[in-house]
């Protein structure tokens, strides 16, 4: 089991768009395995590759620890594209391993359709709603360099300015490894 340090808001890799994956080699498989170990250790439900320092267009999901999702099979999503977003929107609280201890109410489409590739680069599609749609959109945004904090109104952004600065400067206490202050800084 290898735990990867999680990048934090302020780390430049989180604002860059990720790169299309053309080959799932042993290095990529190892990255995915380590991402699952890291996600489990951090008690998360989704993790994008750039959250562990990789520029690959990959994210993973594991919701089986969430009520009503106990039978959820962990997913590896490679080269995703959201092809449909419903007009119906819902507001739910979101948090992020790269922005620890910050939780905000975020409005997003209730339903999405996601096209992606699996670890064999076979084309797949999933229709998602509720929490699954939410997590897909959150992780997909990571691959585009977007944070959930970017999607809230100015008033909420003002309230989190100081806590965000503490996170950027690593003046936080988390129970999972994070990148060093100078490792990925802007």
N, C-alpha and C positions, 0 to 999 in steps of 0.2 A: 504494500500500500504506500503510495507516494502522495503526499499532500503538497499541492502547489500554493504559493502565496497568492492571495487575492489582491488584485489591483484596486486602488481606492480612487474616488473622485479626485481629480487633479492630475492623475497619471495620464500622460498624453495618449497612450494606446487606446484608452477608452473613448476618445473623441475621433479616432480615425475609423474610416470604413474598413471593414475586413475584406480579405482577398478570397475570391472564388477557389474552391478546392477542386483540383483536376485529378488527383490521385490519392487514394486512401492507403498509404504505405504504413509500415510498422511504426514509424514515428507518430503518425496521425492516430493510429490505434492506441498507442501508449498514451498520447495526450488525452484521448477520450476516456480511457480507463482511469487516468489520474484525475480527470475532471469529475468523474463519478465519486471517487474517493474524497475529493475536496468538497464536493457538494454535500455528501453525507456528513462529513466532519463538521461542516459549518451549519448544518440543519437547514439547508435551503431546499427549494423546489425547482430551481432553474439556474443555469449557469452558462454564460457565453464564453467562447474561447478567449476573447480579449480581456475578460475578467481574470484570466490566469496568465496573461502576457503573450498570448498567441494571436497572430493576425488572421487566422483562418476563419472562414464563414461557417462556423459550427456552434450550435448550442445543444445543451442536453436538458431533459426534463425528467423529474421523478416526483410525482405527486402522491405516491402510495402511502405516505405518512399523513395525508390530509383526509379528514372525515369525508365520506362519500367517494373517495378515490382510492380506497384500499386495494382494489384490483387493478389499478393503473400499472401498465407495463412501462418501465423507463424507456425513454426515447432519445435517439441521436438524430439531430436535425442538421443536415449539411446543405449548404447553398440554398437557403430558404427564400421564398418569394410569397408575400401575402397577395393573393389574387382577388380577394373579396373582403370587404369590411361592411358590416351591416350599418344601416342608417340608425337603427336603435342603439342607443348608448346606455351604459350603466356606470355608476360611480362605485368604486371599491377602493379600499385601503391597499396601498402598495408599499413595499419596502425593498431593499436591495442589499446584497452582501457587499457591494462596493460603496455603499453609503450607509454604514451600520447605524442602527438606532434612530433612523429617520423614517417615519411612516406618514404618508399623505394620502388624502382622498383624490383619486385620479379618475377622470372620465375617459372611457374608451368604448369603441364599438363592442356590442354584446357578442356578436358572432363574427368569425373569420374563416376563410378558407386558405390553407397554407399548402403550397407546392414545395417539395424539398427532395433531397436525395438521402438514401440510407447509407450505411457503411460500405455497401457494394456499389454505390453510386446509381442505384436503381431509382427511377422516378416514383415518387409517392405523393399522395394528397390526403389531407385531413381536414374535415369540417369540425370546427370547435366552437363551443359556447362557454359561457360562465367563466369559472376559474381557469380552465384550460385555455380558452381564448385570451384571457388576461395575461397568463404567463407566456404564451406564445408571443403576444405583442410586445411584452416587456423585454424578452430576450432578443427578439428580432430587432427591436430598437437599439439594443446594445451593439449589434453588428453594424448598425448605421452610425454609431457614435452619439446616440440620443439617450439621455437619462429620463427616468420618470419625473424627476424634478423639473425638467424642461417643459413639461406638459401642464403644469399647474399655474394658477393665476398669480399675479405679482404679489398679492398680499401673503400667500403661502410662501413664496420665495423669500420675502423679507424676513419672515419668522424663522427660517432655517439658515439664514446667512451665517450666523455665529457657529452653530453646530457644524455646518459644512466646512468652515475654516478650521475647526478643531480636527475634523477628519482629514483634511488635506495635510495638516501638519503632524498627523499621527498622534494627536493628544487624545486618544481614545483607548478603551479597553475592550478588546474582542477576544473570543475564545477560539480563533482560528488564525493561521498565519496570513500576514499581509505583506505587501511589498515594502521595501525600505523607503524612507522619505525621498532619497535622491535617485532611486532606481528608474522611475518612469516619469519624472516630473515634467510639467509644461515649462 
